[in-house]
Amino acid sequence: MSLSINGLSKQDGSTRALDRVSFDVRDGEVLGLFGRAGSGKRALFECLAGLRRADAGVVTDGETMIPSGRRRHSLFYIPDGITPWPDQTVGFVLQLAKNLYAAPTGKRAQVIDALQLRPLIAQRLGALSTEQRKRVLLALGLITSRSLLLLEEPFGGLDSSQTRNVSAAFRAEAARGRTLFLSSQQPGDLVSVCDRLILLANGRIVGEGTFDELRALSRLTDGTLDEVYLTLAATPPR
């Protein structure tokens, strides 16, 4: 699913959570959203998902404007730190997601294997470790039939082996034409899996492009994503 976000703004009291944010989300890409705490990442995802109403700006699919109330039909948002249906087993929760969101035949089993969830099927969601619960939440998103996934801190709590498995699952979904938009404070994980990156600081976009393009923009040819981000965030807005 491709989207164009144009001039999205949101005021939270005296704080400008989003400041005329504009960018495109392209079909079949893994797009990364990077920023420090308080940069506006969650506000952006919540406004895109229709959980909060932006003060200004529009979201379009081609020439068609998509009001916030209709976006849930084409995208799915997994916030960080939630535990839905904590008293239900992992198997029940994943089957419920399959039924609710009309997942294709075999999708549930495919995702369970990709994220190595079979040993957890009979366990209650509320009894899982942070790392286990994260994999189940990601599985919920991957099982749905929505063409665009918004995933907040998808690598939080995962060890290096699980991070590789999750990254491979994301790349496989993108290869099938699905679009994933990942929000994270972990720069290395985003660089390794994302096609392009959006850098957000103080509610405004300070950089957009591939990692190499962002390095060139910051003039840090060997800089890490965090170093590139700090340089671009310190650049006065035009």
Buried (B, 14 or more C-beta within 10 A) or exposed (E): BBBBBBEBBBBEEEEBBBBBBBBBBEEBBBBBBBBBEEBBBBBBBBBBBBBBEBBEBBBBBEEEEBEBEEBEEBBBBBBBEEEBBEEBBBBBBBBBBBEEBEBEEEBBEBBBEBBBBEEBBEBBBEEBEEEBBBBBBBBBBBBBBBBBBBBBBBBBBBEEEBBBBBBEBBBEBBEEEBBBBBBBBBBEBBBBBBBBBBBBBBBBBBBBBEBEEBBEBBEBEEBBBBBBBBBBBEEEEE
